[in-house]
Amino acid sequence: MLYSCLNPVIVSVYFLEVSILIDDNCIMRKYFPFLIEETWYALPLELVETVVRSVALMPLPEAAGGLLGLIDYKGTAYPVLDVRLRLHKPPQPVGVDQRIVLARRGERIVAFLADDVESVIEVADAQLKQAAEIFPNMDTYVAGILWQDDKKLQLCAAESFLYFDHELIDGLADNVASLDRITDK
């Protein structure tokens, strides 16, 4: 971990420490790493609600594309997204060694399957390479690349990774329609 800066000030969100402001040039943020098909990804810690052992999913016969089914967690049903599909990974049945990650998506909580998870990591902003710095419009679901120890992690874009593709398309269409109404005036 990079702690070359001094004078720490704790910044809390929902009583959960997710970033530390060391000084104006050095911010440490917490990320939750998870593995899908030999590739490591990470979500900002403030989005992750909990992680549970894999269980059988409740299938939905006419589910929207990208929806694997539902998980019952503490008496509440949550949709389980098929992130493997959006990451161009081959389909895989739910396995006993997988983990189910429940993550916040705006006001809702959704779930997805991960092959493995690791402990929360702290990363200095200087260790994060934004996707736009690498190549403009590089990827819809990847916001940046993190280097942590011997791993390269793809930081998932919160505004698209936890959404169904049809929601993103509908949202884009709504934004275009709003823009059209504004320019017509």
C-alpha positions in Angstrom: 0.0 0.0 0.0 1.1 3.5 -0.8 1.3 5.7 2.3 3.8 8.4 1.2 1.4 11.2 2.2 0.8 12.6 5.8 -2.0 14.1 7.9 -4.8 11.5 7.5 -8.4 12.7 7.7 -11.1 10.0 7.8 -14.1 10.3 5.4 -17.0 8.0 6.2 -20.1 6.9 4.2 -22.9 5.1 6.0 -20.6 4.7 9.0 -18.3 2.7 6.7 -14.8 4.0 6.1 -14.4 3.9 2.3 -11.7 6.5 1.6 -9.0 8.3 3.5 -7.9 11.8 2.5 -4.2 11.9 3.2 -3.7 15.3 1.6 -4.9 17.2 -1.4 -2.9 15.0 -3.8 -3.3 11.6 -2.2 -6.6 9.8 -1.6 -6.8 6.2 -0.6 -10.0 4.4 -1.6 -11.4 1.0 -0.7 -12.4 -1.6 -3.3 -13.9 -5.0 -3.2 -12.0 -7.5 -5.5 -13.8 -10.4 -7.1 -12.8 -13.0 -9.7 -14.8 -14.1 -12.8 -13.3 -16.6 -15.2 -9.6 -15.9 -14.3 -10.0 -12.1 -14.5 -10.0 -9.9 -11.4 -12.5 -7.1 -11.1 -13.2 -4.6 -8.3 -16.2 -2.5 -7.2 -16.0 0.5 -4.9 -16.6 -0.8 -1.4 -19.5 1.6 -0.8 -21.6 -0.3 -3.4 -21.1 -3.8 -1.8 -23.8 -4.7 0.7 -22.7 -8.3 1.5 -21.3 -11.5 0.1 -23.0 -14.9 0.7 -22.2 -18.5 -0.2 -23.8 -19.7 -3.4 -27.3 -21.1 -3.2 -29.8 -22.4 -5.8 -31.4 -19.5 -7.6 -35.1 -19.2 -8.2 -35.5 -19.5 -11.9 -37.8 -17.2 -13.9 -39.2 -18.8 -17.1 -39.6 -15.6 -19.0 -36.8 -13.5 -17.5 -35.2 -10.6 -19.2 -31.9 -11.2 -21.0 -29.1 -11.0 -18.5 -31.2 -12.1 -15.5 -30.2 -15.5 -14.1 -33.0 -15.7 -11.5 -33.7 -14.5 -8.0 -32.0 -15.1 -4.6 -33.9 -15.1 -1.4 -31.7 -13.3 1.2 -33.2 -12.8 4.7 -36.7 -13.0 3.3 -36.2 -10.5 0.4 -35.9 -11.5 -3.2 -33.1 -9.9 -5.2 -32.4 -10.2 -9.0 -29.2 -12.0 -9.9 -27.5 -10.4 -13.0 -25.6 -12.5 -15.5 -22.4 -10.5 -15.5 -20.5 -13.3 -17.3 -22.6 -12.5 -20.4 -21.8 -8.8 -20.4 -18.1 -9.6 -19.8 -18.0 -12.0 -22.8 -17.3 -15.0 -20.6 -18.8 -18.4 -21.3 -22.0 -19.4 -19.4 -21.4 -21.5 -16.3 -23.9 -23.2 -14.0 -24.1 -22.0 -10.4 -21.4 -23.8 -8.4 -21.1 -24.5 -4.7 -17.7 -22.7 -4.6 -19.0 -19.4 -6.1 -20.1 -16.4 -4.0 -23.1 -14.2 -4.5 -22.3 -10.5 -4.2 -25.2 -8.2 -3.3 -24.4 -4.7 -4.4 -26.2 -1.3 -4.3 -27.4 0.1 -7.6 -29.0 3.4 -6.9 -31.9 2.7 -4.6 -32.0 -1.0 -5.4 -29.9 -4.0 -4.5 -28.9 -6.5 -7.2 -26.8 -9.6 -7.0 -24.2 -11.3 -9.2 -22.1 -14.5 -9.1 -18.4 -14.4 -8.6 -16.0 -17.3 -8.8 -13.9 -16.0 -5.9 -13.6 -12.9 -3.7 -10.8 -11.4 -1.7 -10.5 -9.0 1.2 -11.1 -5.4 0.7 -8.1 -3.5 -0.7 -7.0 0.1 -0.2 -5.6 1.8 -3.3 -4.2 5.3 -3.8 -5.8 7.3 -6.6 -2.3 7.4 -8.2 -2.4 3.6 -8.6 -5.7 3.8 -10.7 -5.4 4.4 -14.4 -8.7 5.7 -15.7 -10.1 3.9 -18.8 -10.2 7.2 -20.8 -6.5 7.7 -20.2 -5.8 4.3 -21.8 -8.2 4.7 -24.7 -11.3 6.9 -25.0 -14.6 4.9 -24.8 -12.5 1.8 -24.1 -15.2 -0.2 -22.4 -18.8 0.4 -21.2 -18.3 -1.6 -18.0 -14.7 -0.8 -17.0 -13.9 2.6 -15.5 -10.2 2.0 -14.9 -7.4 -0.4 -14.2 -6.0 -1.0 -10.7 -2.6 -2.5 -10.0 -2.5 -4.1 -6.6 0.5 -6.2 -5.6 0.8 -8.8 -8.4 -2.7 -8.4 -9.7 -4.3 -6.2 -12.3 -7.9 -5.5 -11.5 -10.5 -4.0 -13.8 -12.5 -1.4 -11.8 -16.2 -1.8 -12.8 -18.1 1.3 -13.8 -20.9 1.6 -11.2 -23.2 3.5 -13.7 -23.3 0.5 -16.1 -21.9 -2.7 -14.6 -24.9 -3.4 -12.2 -27.6 -2.5 -14.7 -29.4 -4.6 -17.3 -28.5 -3.8 -20.9 -32.1 -2.9 -21.7 -32.1 -0.4 -18.8 -29.0 1.3 -20.2 -30.6 1.5 -23.6 -33.9 2.8 -22.3 -32.0 5.4 -20.2 -30.0 6.5 -23.2 -33.2 6.8 -25.3 -34.8 8.9 -22.5 -31.8 11.2 -22.5 -31.9 11.6 -26.3 -35.6 12.3 -26.2 -35.1 14.9 -23.5 -32.3 16.5 -25.5 -34.6 16.5 -28.6 -37.3 18.3 -26.6 -34.9 20.9 -25.4 -33.4 21.6 -28.9 -36.9 21.8 -30.5 -37.8 24.8 -28.3 
